[in-house]
Amino acid sequence: MPEFVLYLRLGLSHIADLAGYDHILFVAALAVSYPPRDWRRLALLVTAFTLGHSVTLALATLGWVRVSVPLVEALIPATILVTAGLLAWQHRSPTPAGPANGARDPLAFRFVLAAGFGLIHGLGFSSFLRTLLGAEESLTVPLLAFNVGLELGQLLILAAVLLLGVIAERVLGLSRRPWVLLVAFVTGGTATKLLLERLADVG
């Protein structure tokens, strides 16, 4: 199997792996308040997250940045918890300011937040990638291919979140706000559990 395809598949399987669902939870919390018609806004947030995790994935994989793995693993659910908390706060009333009702959305703040949290997730991706590289002499192709695989997996997750939102509204009869709050509470609760578990390993 060509090297590029091998690492692309590894990146795709890593982010879409249900056993490592923390990244899935973050993408879900990031995307859930955006219906399909607001795909341009969502694309900007995804781009911000991509820019963030691409930078630290490269720097950490190349050995230019070194961070405690247990600390990074604890910070990842913390990013999910903050994102879910902001999501619940934005939709705390029946007429929230945000994409759900076409009101003004603080997109610049969300962009910076997604990029910043992407930096943390990139460090998490790099710890997995470094274990795969072994004695590879050149890191350029594996790094590029793995990152492309991550993006393909991320797009699949986004598509699933948007589809579930459509089903919740059109099939189950839920309005956007209850659906968003449900996802916020599920992702936030799960992130809290993960954070408490992983904090025990930080020393």
C-alpha positions in Angstrom: 0.0 0.0 0.0 1.5 3.4 -0.9 2.7 5.4 2.1 0.3 8.3 1.5 -2.8 6.1 1.4 -1.6 4.2 4.5 -1.3 7.3 6.7 -4.4 8.9 5.2 -6.4 5.9 6.3 -4.8 6.0 9.7 -5.8 9.6 10.1 -9.3 9.0 9.0 -9.7 6.0 11.3 -8.2 7.8 14.3 -10.6 10.8 14.3 -13.6 8.6 13.4 -12.8 5.9 15.9 -15.7 5.6 18.4 -13.2 4.3 21.1 -11.5 7.7 21.0 -14.7 9.8 20.9 -13.4 12.9 22.5 -12.5 14.6 19.2 -15.9 13.6 17.9 -17.6 15.2 20.8 -15.7 18.5 20.2 -16.6 18.6 16.5 -20.3 17.9 17.4 -20.4 20.6 20.0 -18.8 23.0 17.6 -21.2 22.3 14.7 -24.6 21.5 16.3 -26.0 25.0 16.4 -25.6 25.5 12.7 -28.3 24.2 10.4 -27.3 23.2 6.8 -28.2 26.6 5.4 -25.5 28.2 7.6 -22.8 26.0 6.1 -20.6 29.0 5.3 -20.3 30.0 8.9 -19.6 26.4 9.9 -17.0 26.2 7.2 -15.1 29.1 8.8 -15.2 27.5 12.2 -13.9 24.2 10.7 -11.2 26.1 8.9 -10.1 27.7 12.2 -10.0 24.3 14.0 -8.1 22.8 11.1 -5.5 25.6 11.1 -5.0 25.2 14.8 -4.6 21.4 14.9 -2.5 21.4 11.7 0.1 23.7 13.3 0.6 21.8 16.5 0.3 18.4 14.8 3.3 19.4 12.6 5.3 21.0 15.4 4.9 18.2 17.9 5.4 15.4 15.4 8.6 17.0 14.2 9.8 17.2 17.8 9.9 21.0 17.9 7.2 21.2 20.6 7.1 18.8 23.6 4.2 18.7 26.0 3.1 16.3 28.6 0.8 13.7 27.1 -1.4 13.3 30.2 -1.7 17.1 30.4 -2.8 17.3 26.7 -5.3 14.4 27.2 -6.8 16.3 30.2 -7.0 19.5 28.2 -8.9 18.0 25.3 -12.1 17.2 27.4 -11.7 20.7 28.9 -12.1 22.2 25.5 -15.2 20.1 24.9 -16.6 21.2 28.3 -16.0 24.9 27.6 -17.5 24.6 24.1 -20.6 22.8 25.4 -21.0 25.4 28.2 -20.9 28.3 25.8 -23.4 26.5 23.6 -25.8 26.0 26.5 -25.3 29.6 27.6 -26.0 31.0 24.1 -29.3 29.0 23.9 -30.4 29.5 27.5 -33.5 31.4 26.4 -36.1 30.7 23.7 -34.7 33.6 21.6 -30.9 33.2 21.8 -28.5 35.4 19.8 -26.9 33.0 17.4 -27.2 31.0 14.2 -30.4 29.2 15.3 -32.6 32.2 14.7 -30.5 34.3 12.3 -29.5 36.9 14.9 -26.0 38.3 15.2 -23.5 35.5 15.8 -20.2 36.3 17.5 -18.3 34.5 14.7 -15.0 36.2 15.3 -14.9 35.0 18.9 -15.9 31.5 17.8 -13.2 31.5 15.2 -10.5 32.4 17.7 -11.8 29.8 20.2 -11.9 27.1 17.5 -8.4 27.9 16.4 -7.1 27.9 20.0 -8.7 24.7 20.9 -7.5 23.2 17.6 -3.9 23.8 18.9 -4.7 21.5 21.9 -6.3 18.8 19.7 -3.3 18.9 17.4 -1.1 17.9 20.2 -3.3 15.0 21.0 -3.2 13.9 17.3 0.6 14.1 17.3 1.0 11.7 20.3 -0.9 9.1 18.3 1.0 9.8 15.1 4.4 9.6 16.7 3.8 6.1 17.9 3.1 5.1 14.3 6.1 6.7 12.6 8.7 4.4 14.1 11.9 4.6 12.0 10.4 6.6 9.2 13.2 8.8 7.7 11.0 11.4 6.1 8.0 12.8 8.0 6.6 15.0 5.2 4.4 12.4 3.5 3.1 10.7 6.7 2.3 14.1 8.3 0.5 15.4 5.2 -1.4 12.2 4.6 -2.4 11.8 8.2 -3.7 15.4 8.3 -5.7 14.9 5.1 -7.2 11.7 6.7 -8.1 13.7 9.8 -9.9 16.3 7.7 -11.9 13.6 5.8 -13.0 12.1 9.1 -13.9 15.5 10.4 -16.1 16.2 7.4 -17.9 12.9 7.9 -18.6 13.8 11.5 -19.9 17.2 10.5 -22.1 15.6 7.9 -23.5 13.3 10.5 -24.2 16.1 13.0 -26.0 18.1 10.3 -28.0 15.1 9.3 -29.0 14.3 12.9 -30.1 17.9 13.3 -32.3 17.7 10.3 -33.8 14.4 11.6 -34.4 15.9 15.0 -36.3 18.8 13.6 -38.2 17.3 10.7 -38.8 13.7 11.9 -38.9 14.0 15.7 -40.4 17.5 15.7 -37.8 19.1 17.9 -37.1 22.8 17.4 -33.4 23.8 17.0 -33.1 25.0 20.7 -34.0 21.7 22.4 -31.8 19.8 20.0 -28.8 22.1 20.6 -29.3 22.0 24.4 -29.5 18.2 24.4 -26.2 17.9 22.5 -24.6 20.5 24.8 -25.6 18.6 27.9 -24.6 15.2 26.6 -21.2 16.4 25.3 -20.6 18.6 28.4 -21.5 15.7 30.8 -19.3 13.2 29.0 -16.5 15.7 28.9 -16.7 16.3 32.6 -16.4 12.6 33.2 -13.4 12.3 30.9 -11.7 15.4 32.5 -12.0 14.0 36.0 -10.6 10.7 34.9 -7.7 12.2 33.1 -6.8 14.7 35.8 -5.9 11.8 38.0 -3.1 10.9 35.5 -1.6 14.4 35.4 1.3 14.7 37.8 
